[in-house]
Amino acid sequence: MKVEGRGVLEGKRVVVATGSRPAVPNIKGLGEVVYYTNEKLFDLGEPSSVAFVGGGAVAVELAQALNRLGVKTAIVARGRLLKYEEEMASQFMEEVLKEEGVEVVRDEAVAVRRADGGVEVETRGGRRIRAEALFVAAGRVPNSEAAGGLLELNSDGSIRVNKRLETSMPGVYAAGDVAGGVWLRGGRYAENAAARQGTIAAVNALGGHEEYNPAAVPRVVFTDPPVASVGISEDEMIASGIGCRCAAVPIDVVAAAWASKRTSGFIKINTYPETWWVSMKGGKIAGAVVAAPHAEELIHVFAIAVKLGLRIGDLAELVPAFPSFGEALRAAALAFEKDVSKLSCCAG
Ligand SMILES: Cc1cc2nc3c(=O)[nH]c(=O)nc-3n(C[C@H](O)[C@H](O)[C@H](O)COP(=O)(O)OP(=O)(O)OC[C@H]3O[C@@H](n4cnc5c(N)ncnc54)[C@H](O)[C@@H]3O)c2cc1C
């Protein structure tokens, strides 16, 4: 391995963990204006307005935060927000942001130019959005150039690895964003996945036999309320022919939501349809989405459910604390069989 200023370092095994960087989209005029990315966030100063190009986790989290700090914010996204989350979560987050005053423009940014001491973003549909500062959060690019063209890559430019995090070259491993993130194929990047992959790559480099399994790795968007998911999405289940038997409950079915005046959100559970007929305990849990207060904590119950192959009946047997948002986990399980809005507190 060639290292700047250090010559060549030799090792029997190598782990590539060079991460990713912000993608710079091909937008006319972008090279002629000042724009920010997450790498320059703290150079942003105190603008009165910010336009975000991109609708992923980084844009959504920062737009909400800045808006709450009194900055007028707009998001220009060519598809739905949070496209790696389920449609229901995307719609929910768009409503939350709009209610708070964030402008959400669902259109492709095709040109940017200087205007009024700030910038103007033009969309394919002819919308013009003006802001003092421009923030580009249009995805990530894996830093796979460090591999010097010697390793096989995935279509998104990440280094192709197997479950043991081995690359196409014996003795060379890759982990984290550069190895395709959570699913090892790009799209969703997360610290927890990168850290686990790093451990597995290191253990295997030293002769171990560990495998990475993304099935039970939670992904969280840290908005308020947060959006957390784990396992397989309804779309993936349908696209792969498995089908999905799903149920969702609004978070306001539980008293804790009313008591805390945080009634906005939902929990959705996806199950494998064919598993309903083989057990009295109902279907096997394939995945879940929690868009609600404490979602980043609640999602771990579903991570365990997916990892251990738990069924809806296992969740329905919970005796959750009252009042707590955890009650909604059980309510979501009961929603497969009942109208939970008609249940009184703690009943079932
Ligand atoms: C704004 C933002 C917010 C995020 N928030 C969350 C969150 O809340 N939760 C979460 O789970 N994830 C979050 N993520 C994702 C998370 O940060 C990444 O998935 C994680 O850091 C990836 O770890 P990594 O070790 O693969 O890469 P990195 O943490 O990017 O580390 C790569 C390192 O390699 C170095 N490097 C690169 N090229 C070379 C080279 N040629 N030679 C030597 N060194 C090199 C880099 O300088 C860097 O130090 C966020 C990402 C962004 C951009």
The ligand as a Gaussian input file, in Angstrom:
#p B3LYP/6-31G(d) Opt

LIG

0 1
 C      -24.053000      14.590000       7.608000
 C      -24.021000      13.127000       7.942000
 C      -24.703000      12.678000       9.060000
 C      -24.698000      11.319000       9.381000
 N      -25.384000      10.920000      10.473000
 C      -25.386000       9.606000      10.803000
 C      -26.087000       9.147000      11.947000
 O      -26.730000       9.918000      12.658000
 N      -26.064000       7.827000      12.224000
 C      -25.367000       6.934000      11.452000
 O      -25.387000       5.742000      11.747000
 N      -24.682000       7.348000      10.366000
 C      -24.671000       8.640000      10.027000
 N      -23.985000       9.065000       8.927000
 C      -23.234000       8.068000       8.138000
 C      -21.907000       7.742000       8.825000
 O      -21.229000       8.936000       9.136000
 C      -21.053000       6.879000       7.902000
 O      -21.810000       5.766000       7.468000
 C      -19.808000       6.385000       8.624000
 O      -19.029000       7.451000       9.094000
 C      -18.976000       5.538000       7.672000
 O      -17.823000       5.121000       8.335000
 P      -16.540000       4.709000       7.510000
 O      -15.523000       4.296000       8.525000
 O      -16.893000       3.777000       6.424000
 O      -16.080000       6.041000       6.781000
 P      -15.664000       7.509000       7.392000
 O      -16.233000       7.725000       8.758000
 O      -16.005000       8.447000       6.308000
 O      -14.100000       7.354000       7.549000
 C      -13.266000       7.215000       6.405000
 C      -11.887000       7.749000       6.771000
 O      -10.962000       7.403000       5.753000
 C      -10.168000       8.548000       5.423000
 N       -9.680000       8.394000       4.048000
 C      -10.383000       8.526000       2.894000
 N       -9.593000       8.291000       1.828000
 C       -8.359000       7.998000       2.304000
 C       -7.109000       7.654000       1.723000
 N       -6.947000       7.579000       0.401000
 N       -6.074000       7.405000       2.547000
 C       -6.216000       7.485000       3.876000
 N       -7.372000       7.795000       4.507000
 C       -8.422000       8.055000       3.731000
 C      -11.136000       9.705000       5.609000
 O      -10.438000      10.909000       5.776000
 C      -11.843000       9.273000       6.879000
 O      -11.127000       9.615000       8.019000
 C      -23.971000      10.408000       8.579000
 C      -23.260000      10.851000       7.461000
 C      -23.299000      12.200000       7.136000
 C      -22.552000      12.668000       5.921000

